[in-house]
């Protein structure tokens, strides 16, 4: 749920009727609030999906209103490659809500999805998917769902603040790591850094 959403706009985006959304979520009115979690499908009695010709993890995730990461996690996949006839377990919306606990984060001046994703140890695509965002733009005071912080996460890691002249290679060398290790720890998709950026080392 994001600022400006209505049941009508959500129904159009997800190809489901307003009445169906209200029925699944037991809503009596059309009033919804920022940060509210809406189920867009009911729990399936058969959570197994048989891979068809032309299927990809992305297309299956999109058709089931879940993320690629959730399918990978649910099926312990080590590769994005699929084969025809493969059985995939599709976690339901209800299971994800029960399994994952979220906090509401209020966007502040200077925030970006990248900055928030780093703070809460989540990828930007996952953050977009979690909040049904259509782009990278966020507004001050906008409410976003974020994972609850685990005090045990990264306790053994240190935070390094990028200085002028730093590169992933120089930071990796300084902390006796590889560039790939740094990128994996920080969910980086390229080697670009910005001054003041916080890096887990």
N, C-alpha and C positions, 0 to 999 in steps of 0.2 A: 504494500500500500504506500503510495506516495502522494504528496501534496497535489491537489487538483484532480485526483482520481474520483470517478463516480462509478456506480454500479454499471451504468450504461457504457462508459468508456472501457471498463474492464471486460464487460461481456463482449463488446465488439472485438477487442484485442485478442481475446481467447476463444472466440467462436462458440460462445455459450450464452444462453438467454439469461436475462436479469432474473426471471422467475426461478430458473434452475439454480443460479447462485444463491438466491434467497432460501430456496428449499434445502440445499445442501448445508448451508450455514445457519439454518433456523432463524433467519432474519425476518422481523415483522414489518420493518420499514426499509426505505432506501438509504437511510442515514448510515454512513461509514466514517471512520476516523483514521487519521494518519497513523501508521504503525500497526493497524489492525491486520491480523492474518486471516485471509479468506481461502477456504478450500475451493478448488475449481473442478474437482472430480471426486467421486465417492470411492471408497476403498474397494478395490477389485477382489473378487473371490479367487481369481487366478492371476497371481502376480508375475507369472512367467511369461516372457515374450519370446517368440521364435523369430530369429533374425531372417529377414526376407532379402531378396536380391535388391541391391541399391541402398540398403540401410547403412547408416553411419551412427556412431554414438551420438553425434549432435542431433541428427534427425529424430532418433528415438527419444532422446532427452526432451527435445522441443515438443514432440507429440504427447508426452506424458507429463508436461509441466514440471519437470525436475531438471537438475543440472547434470552435465556430463560427469562431474566429479562424484556425484551421488551414485550414478550407475557403476562407475569404476570401483568405488568403495564397497558397494553392496555385493559386487561379483568378484572382488579381489583380482581385477584385471591388471595384468602387467604390460599390456600393449593395447593401443586403440584399434587394432585390426580385428575385424569380425569375420565370421564365415557363415554362409547360408545354412540354416538349420540349428545354429547355436542357440541355446536357451539362456536368456538373461533374466535375472530377478529384478523386477521394477519396484523399488520401495514406494509405498503409498504416501500421499500428502500427510495423512494422519500420523504415520509412523515417523516421518521427519519432524513434525511439530513436537511429538512426544520425546523423541530421541535428542533433538537439538534444543538447547535453551538459549534464548536470545535476550539481549538488552536493547533498549531504545537509546540511540545516540542522537543528540541534537547538533546539527551542523553549525559550526562557528565560523567567524570571519577568517579567511585564509585556508580553510579546509579544502581538500580535494579528495576524490574517491581513492586515489593512490595513497595519500597520507593516512586516511582512515583505515584502509586495508592493511597498511604496515602496522598500525597501532594495534589492530585486533587480529593479526596473524591470519588474514584471509585474502584470497586473490581478488583482484578487481572484478573479473568476470563473475565470480561467485557472489560478490557484494551486489553487483547489478542484478543478477538472477534472483537473489534473496529478496530484493526490494522492488522487483518488477520495473526497473528503470529502463527507459528507452534510449538514453544516451548518458554521457559522462557529466552532464551539467547537474549541479546541486545548488540549493538555495540556503541562505542563512536561516536558521531556525527550522529547517526541514528535519523531519524525524526519519531515522534510518534504523533498520534492524541490523544488529551486529552480534557476533558470538560473545557469550559471556567470557570474560577474561579468566583464565586459569592461572592461579598464582604459581603453579609449578612449571608452566611453560617457559622455556628459555632461561631457567634459573642458572644453567651452566653457561649461557651465552653472554657475551658482552656487547654493548652498543658502541659503535664507532661513528662519530659525526664527520661527514665528508668535508675535507678542507680543500682550498684552492690547489690545483695541481694533482689532486688524487685521481687514481684510476682503480678499477677493480683489480687489475694486475698488481699494482703497487700495494693495495690493501691486503690482497691475498698473500703476497710475499711477506709482508710485515707480520701477519698472523699465522704463517706457515700453513696456508690452505691453498686450494686451487680456485681458480676463477669460477669453475662450474659449481663447486661447493658453496661459494658465496651466493651465486645466482639462485641456487636451489633453496638455500636458507631464507633468502629474502624475496622469493617469488619474482625474480627479475627476468624479463624476457629479452633484454638487450644489455649492452655494456655501458649505457649512458648513466652518468651520475650527476647530481647537482649539489652545489655547495650548501651545507647545512643538512643534507639528507642523512637520516640515521640508518646505519647498516648493522645487522646482526653479524657478529664475527665469532 
